[in-house]
Structures are given as C-alpha cells and as structure tokens.
C-alpha cells in the first residue's frame, strides 16, 4: 500500500536531482577524451533468455560514471512488439557535481531491473504493453544517455590542494550497445514504443529516430515523460555532447546551444513518420524547485504552465504531428508509476491516450482544465476508501493531531489524516495506488493555501511527497478535527460527483 504515497524520482533511495538542478560549484575546467573502444562480451540472444527480467552485461566499452560495470535489462515478450525504456536519474557536468553522488546515480541501482508498476505491470489487464518485449536502457553516467566522452576534472579544496577524478560520460556508448543487441535480436518488429521519464525522457526523441531509421517498416512512437524545457541546456561539452549526436545521419546540424525542443524538432526532420509525444504535469514540482535553486526566471516564481505551453507551441509550429498530454498538479512522471492508470485530463484517460498512440490510432493534444490539480479516474472502490477514512477520524476522540510515519499501524485507536487514509487503503485495496487517496492529497493542498507555499521548499524538493503533504495539514498549528473531516468530505463529494457524471 505504500505505493499510494510514492511520487516517482527514478529507482533510487538517495535523492537524485533532475537535469538543471545542479548547483554551480568551483570545478576547474576538465580535460576530456573519447573513451577507448574495447571488445564487448558475447551476449545471449533473445531466445536464450528466461521468462521475466534478465540482466545482460555487455562489458567492452560500456561503463558507469565511476568505472562500475554497465548492464541493461530485458524481459522477453512478443517479437513483433518492442518497448524501449530509458531510465532516469539525474545529471552532472562539473567536477564537484560529478563527485557528489546525490546529484546523479554513478552506478546501477541493484533494484531497478525488477520493475512491475505502470507500463511494466504485466498483471494489469489495462496495460497496453503487457505483451511487448521490454528493454530497459539502464543509466549511470550523468549525461542523460547522450554522452560519449571520458572527462578528467581537476578539483581544488579550501587549502588549494588539487586532485583529479575521471568520470566516464558514456551514456550514448552504453545505449548504442543496447541498440545493437536490439538490432540483432528483433529482425522485423511491427510496433516500437520508445520512452523514458525525467532524465530518461530527454534522449527519447533521438534514440527513437535511430530505431525508426533502422526499422523503416515499423511503427515507431516516442513519448517523453516529463522532459521540461524551462532552463537553457547546461554546459555539457565534457559529455562530448552535442557533438556525439552529430555523427548520426540527420543530426549533423543539431545546434550547439540546444534546448529540449531541438531534440523533438531534429528527430522529426530526420524521420518525418516518427510519432512524437510528450507528457507533463502543469506545475511540475521538480521544475519549480530547480528554477528556484538556480535563481532563474524570477527565482522560480515564473508561471510554469505558461512556460510549458510556450515550449509546446514552439515544437508544434515545426512538427505539426507533435501531440502532448498535460495533467494538472505538481507531480513528476507517470508511465513507470501506478498513476499511469488513473491520470486523466479534460475527461480523457491518459492510459487510453497512450494505448491508442501505441496502436497507431490518431490521438489529440489533451490539456488540463483545472490545472492546479490533476484529474483522476474514479471507481466505487475509491469512494469506499475515502468514506472509510472519514469514518475513522469522525468517531469522537479518534483524531490524532500529532502525526508521524511511525504511528501508522494495524492496532491504532487514534488516527491522523495520513494514518486514516493508509488504514482505509490497507483494508479495501492493499498494495494499490488509488485515485481516491490522491484526491485527498490534493484536497489537503487546496486547503493549506499560503501555509503550503510557506513550506514549498520542503515539499517540492521531494516531489510533493503525499505523506508529507498530509502530515503538514494534520500537524499544522491550529488545525482542528473539523478541518480534517472537511478535507475528506471534499474528496468524497468530488468522487461522488464524478461517478454520477460517468453513470449518465
């Protein structure tokens, strides 16, 4: 049930900051060189893989940022349907940032191959990719999968002493080895869906164009999940980028001072039949947090939705077939999360929109109506969950005004807002990500008002973590049980109204 309260940042335990959030510390300019080309290991073919996830270690020229072994993951399925996913996980391009591991992931996350949420959940009958063979391009190079350079950074401490550290920005090297394995093992796929979230979203158009060129008869769809273009690109020449992409046909004129929109526009020019899509939250908390940290665009106070719409218009002017789906709220990412199945905008389900696009059906651009909060697809189960949480806190003396995560458990007699909701989910839909629970979160955010804004740093740094939001409301000085009940009643009434509309 804990999944209900997770907001995806990639598969990692330590906080990994998205592209653009890296602070400019004092790194002396680096020397850089192309990585040596070593012979790759012989890898098993698709027919030799077991059912479920397989980890393939190509060796050779592949490498993680600090020299660790690289690997990618494959789950066999239909040979004519292929899902290629680019893992996210931060970025770095200056010495101090590359040394400090909280800015990116310099080695593989050992838990990452066994993904079973969102589009990776084969047990969900609504998953449009349940039959697909899936290849996960793992990420550990700090270069959003686009680097092709080993950089030696010279760092000086407070005493003036210097040391050197080499970072292997081999994201493109690693990815191309994965693509070569794909070429060898998928001879004539009919449907190819290319995607990635956050840092893995940025390279999606580029690699989708390479796959589309290699498979001219295939239907290729690329969806970038949360690739915001709100900041100028970093000084990433230490990655060997953008020079590394210019070696590929159609990408020779990729601009030096690039933006995310240039990846979409160049991919479309290279392969006009390529279907390019984008998903975003209107007020992505990560985007605002990095704007504020960098002091850009009015210190992060800029209208994120206006910026996003300007970016979308820029791409659409040059790529008329470009389509996007924008949901309300402050979230980050959707495809690898269970939220994939419950997000909607303008009355249209995100899952259905993605499924139609993957099947080659034309899809419209979809934009949020009330962009301050997301829309969800509700069921009677969601209503039961919220009503149960309401019953728990409404009993005289049952509300606990001092919430902490350790207090939630099966033998409670007093319930905070957070614990009441957790208890209700555990009783009615254990292990599920429920739209009803998320509706309570956004009802709480709405009622927090300026108090929420006063605590924006704490919340947005963690992607509007739902547990923190509920605790903030529950523990706010002066909060009463009537106000907690009002949050649940508002969510209940929204769900009831939506279910009535759908029943007509």
N, C-alpha and C positions, 0 to 999 in steps of 0.2 A: 504494500500500500504506500510505501514511501515514495514510489514513483509519482504519485499525485503531486508531490511537493517539489519535484526536481525541475529546474529550468536548465536546459542543456547548455553546457560550455565545452562540449567535447568529452571524451572519455579520459578523465584525469582527476586526481584528488587535489593537487595543488592548483591554485588559481592561475589560469593561463589567460593573458590579456590578448584581445584581438588586435588585428593589424591596425596600426595607427595609434595604439595606446602606449607605446614605448616612449619613455622619457629620455630626453637628450642629455646624457651624461658625458663625461670628458673622456672620450676614446681618441687616441692618436690615430690618424688615418692608417688603414690597413694595406698591406700588400696582398695581392690576390693572384691566383694562378688556376688554370684549368686542372681539374682532377685527373690523376693518372688513370689510364684505361687498363683494367685487369680483366682476366678471363672469368666469365661468370660460371657459376656451378650449373651442372646439369639438373634441370628441374623436372619433376614428374608431370606428365601430361594430364589433361582433364579426365580422361578415362581411368587414370590410376588413383584418383583422389577418392577419399572415403565420403560417405554421406555426412553432411554437416560442415562445419568450418575446418579448413585446412590452412596451415601456416607454411608458406613457401619462402625459403631463404636463398636468394639468388647469388649472394656473395659478389665476387668480382669487383666492379667499380662502384657498386652501391654501398652506401654508408650513412650512418646518422651523424648529427652535427658534431658530436664529440668523439666520433670514431667507433661507436657501437654498431653492432650488426643490424642490417636492414632486413625486413621481411614484409610480405604482403599476404593478404588473406583471401581465400577463395571458398565459396560454397557452391557446389555443382547444382545445376538445375537444367532447365531446357537449353539445348544447344543453340536454338534459334532466337533466344531471348536473353539479353545481357544487360545487367545493371553494373555500372562502374561508379564507385563512390570514392571521393577524395576526402580523406579525413582532415579535420581542422585541428587547431592547437597553437595559436599564437605566431609570433614572428620576431626576428631581431635583425639588425643590420649595423649595429655599432658594438664595439668590443665589450663594454660593461654590460650591455643588454644581453649579449650572447653568452656571457659567463654566468649571469644570474638566471637561474632556471625558472623563476616564477614568471618570466616574460614569454616563455615558449617551452615546448617539450623537446629536449635534446636527445631523448631516447624513446623507444617504443613503449607504450603503455601495455603492460602484460595482460590487462583485462580486455583490451579493445577487440580482439577477433570475435569473441562470442557476443555479437550484437543481436538482440532479439526484440527491440522496440521499433515502433514506427514502421518504416518501409522494410525493415529487416525481420519483422514478426511474421513468420510463415504460418503461425497458428490462427491468425486473424483472417477470417473469410473476406473481409473488406480490403485486404491488401492487394493492390493491383500488380504487385511484383512477386507474389508468392511462388510463382512457377519459374521465375528468372534465375539464371546463373548469376551469382553476385561476386564481384571482385572489389575488394577494398584496397585502395592505394594508401598504405599507411603513411604517417607523417612524423618526421623527427628532425627536420633540417632547418627550421626557422625561416623559410623563404617562400612560403605559400605554394610549394610544389613547383616553383618556376626557376630555381637557381641551378647554376652549372659551374660552380667556382669554389675552390678552397681559399678561404681568406685568413691571413695571419694578422691578428690585431695586436698592437703594442699598447699595453696598459700601464699607467703610472699611478702609484698610490700617493698618499698625502706627504710622504717623505721624499718623493721624487724618484723612488726606485721603480724600475720598469720591468715588465715581464711580457712574454709573448704567448699567445694562445691561438691555435689554429681551429677554425670552425669549418666544417665541411657542409657548405650550402649546396647539397646535391639533390635537391628536390626533383628537378627535371631529369637528372640522371636516373634516379630511382624510378620515377614514373615511367620513363621510356622503356626501362627493362620490363616493367609490368605490362606495358602495352605490347611489347614484342612477344611476351608469353601469350597474351590475348590473341595476337595475330596468328600464332602457331596453333592455337587450340580452338579457336572459333573461326571456321573457314567461311561460313556464309550466314551470319546472324541476320535475322529479318528485322528485329527490333532492338535498338540500343538506347538505353536511358543513362545519361551521364549527369552526375550531381555531386554536391558536396555542401557542407554547411560552414558558415563563418569563414575562417581562413581557407577551408577546402572549397568554398564557393567561388573564390576569385579565379582560380585556374580552370574552372569548369568549361567556359566557352572555348578556351584554347585547346584543351585536350579533346573536347567534343568535335572540334573541327578536324583534328588529326584522325580521329576514328572515322568520321564521315568521309574523308578523302580515301582512307584505306578500304572502306566498305561502301562503294558507290551505290550499291543496290539496297542498302539497309536504310530503314527509317531511323534517324538519329534525333533524339530530343535532349536538350541540355537545360537543366534547371539549377540556377544559382540560388541557394538558400541562405539569405542574409549576407549579401555582399554589398554593403553600403559604400557609397562613393562620396562621402561627406568631407573627406580631407584629401589634400594633394597626396600623391604617392610618395613614399619615403625615398631617401637617397639610397637605393638598393644596388648600386653598381658593384658592391662587394659580393653580391649574389651572382654576378655575371649576367644580370638582367637589366634592361630588356634585350641586350644583345643575344642572349641564348635563344629567345623565341624567333629572332630574325633569321635564324638558319633554316627555318622551316618554310616550305613553299606557301606563298600567300601572306606571310607575316614579315616580309622583308622591309616594309615601310612602317612597322609598328613604332609609334612615336617615343621619343626619348623621355619627354615629360608626360608620362601616361597617366590615365585615370582608369577606374574600373570600367567605365563606359567604353573605353577604347578596346578592351578585350571583347566585348559584345560586338562592337561595330566591325572590328577586323575579322572576327570569326564569321560573321555574316557575309562579308565581302569575299572571304576565302571559299566558303561553301554556302551559296545562296539558299539551298534547300534545307539547311540546318534550322530546326525549330529552337529558338532561344526563349527561355522563360526566366522569370525572377520572382522570388517570394520575399516579403519583408513584413515586419511589424512597423506600424506608423511611427511609433516613438520608441524605437529600439533602445533599451537602457544602455547597452554597450556603446552604441554610437554617441549618446549624450555624455556618457562618462568619459570617453576618450577626448571629446571636444573640450570638456571642462578641464581635464587634466593638462591638456596641451595649450589651454588658453586661447584656442582658435574659435572663430565665429562667435564673438561676444561671450567668450568663456564658457561655451557650451549651452548658452541660453537661447541659441538660434532655434527657429521652428524646424524641427527635424522632418516633419511631414512635408513642409514646403520644399526643403532641400531634396527629399526623396522624389517628390513629384517633378522637380526640375530635372533631376537625373533621368527619370523615366521618359520624360518628354524628349530629352536630348538623344537617347537611344532610339526612340520610336521615329523621330524625324529621319534618321538614316537607315533604320531597319524597320520598315512598316509591318513586318510579320512578328515583331517582338511583342510578347504578351507578359503581363505581370499580375500578381495576386497580392494585394496588400490588406492585411488584417489590422484591426485596432490594437491598442495597448502597447506595452513596453517590453514585450518578450524578445527572444533571440533564437532563431532557428525553429524548425518544426519537423522536417522529414525524418530525422532519426529518433524522434520522440513519439510517445503515445498521443501527444497533442495533435499529431498528423490527422487522426481520425475524428477529431471533434472541432477543429477550427472551421470557421465559415466567415463569409463577408457578403454583404448585400443579399443574404438569403441563400448563397451558393456554398456548398460544402467544398473545402479545399481538397479533401481526398478525392471527390468526384472529378474535380477540375484536373488534378494530376493524372488520374486514371484515364480520362478522356484524351489528354495530351499524349500519354504514353501509347494509347491505342491508335493514334493518328487522327483523332477527331479534332475539328477546329474548336479552339477554346477562346472565349473573350477575355479581355482585360477585366479584372474584378477589383473594385476598390471598396474600402470600408466606408460605412455611412457615419456611425458614431465612432470616430477613430480614437477616442480617448480610452476605449476598452474593446477587447475582442468580442466577437460573436461566437457562440458555441452551438453545436447540435445537441439538443437535449433529448433525454428519454425519461420514461416514468421512473427509472432507477435513480436518475439524478434528483428528481423530486423527493423520492423516499429518503435519500441521503440527507438532503437539507432539512426535511421535516424531522428526521430523527435527531440531527444535531440541535435543532431548535428545541425539541422536547427535552433534551439532556440539560441545556442551560436554563430552561424556563422553570424547572422544578425549584420551589423556594429553597434558597440556601445552597443550590448546586453550582453556582458560578464561582470560578476561581479567578480572582483579579490579578494573580501573580503567576504568569505562565513562564515555564522554561521547558526545553525539549525533554528533559529527563522526567518530567512529571506525567507525561502521557503513558498510559499502560492499561492493562485489562481490568484492574481492580480499583479504578477511580470511583470516588463518590462526589468529587467536585471537579468541574470541567471548565477549562479556559475555552475560548473560541477555537483555538487550534486543536486542543485535545478532543473537544466535542466533535469536530469535523473528522478528525482521524478515527475516532471511535466509530462514528457512523459509517465511514467508508469500510473499515475493517469488518463491520457486521454485515453490510449489504453487498459490497463489491470488493472483497480483499484483493490487494495487488493491482487494482485497476487505476488508471488515470481517468478521473471522472469530470465531465463538464460542469456538474453541479458544484463540485468543490472549487473549481476555478472561478465560477461565478461568485462564490462567497468571497474569494480573494479580491476580486475587482469591486465588489460592493464595499469592502473594507477600505480599499484605496480611495474610492469616491468619497467616503465619509470622513476620511482623515484630513482631506483638504490641505491647508497650508502646513499642518503638522507633518504630513507626508513629505512635503517639499523641504522642510527643515531637516529631514533625515534621508534625503535623496542620496547623499554620498554613500551611506552605509548600505542602502538597498540596491542602488543601481550598480555598484561595484560588483555585486553578486547576482546581477541579472534579475532584480526584483524577486528574490527568493520568496516563495509563497509563505513558508513558515515564518520568516522574519516579518513579513507584512502583517500576518495575523497576530503575531506576538506584539508588534508595535501598536496595533489597535487595542488589543486586550489590555496591555500593560500601561497604556498612556495615562498619565496622571489625570484624575478626574473622570475617567471612563466609568460608566455605570452598567449594570446588567441590562437596563432598558436599551442602552445603545448597542450592546452586543446582540440582543434579541432583534433590534431593528435591522442590523446587517443581514442576519439570517432571513428575516421576513422579506427584505427587499429581494434577496436572491430567490427565495421561494416564489414570490409573486412574478418575477421575471420568467422563471421556468414555467410556471403555470400558464402565463400568457402565451409563451411561445408554443407550448404543447397544444393549447386551444387553437391557435392560428394554423398549426400544421394539421390539425384534425379536420379542418373545414375543407 
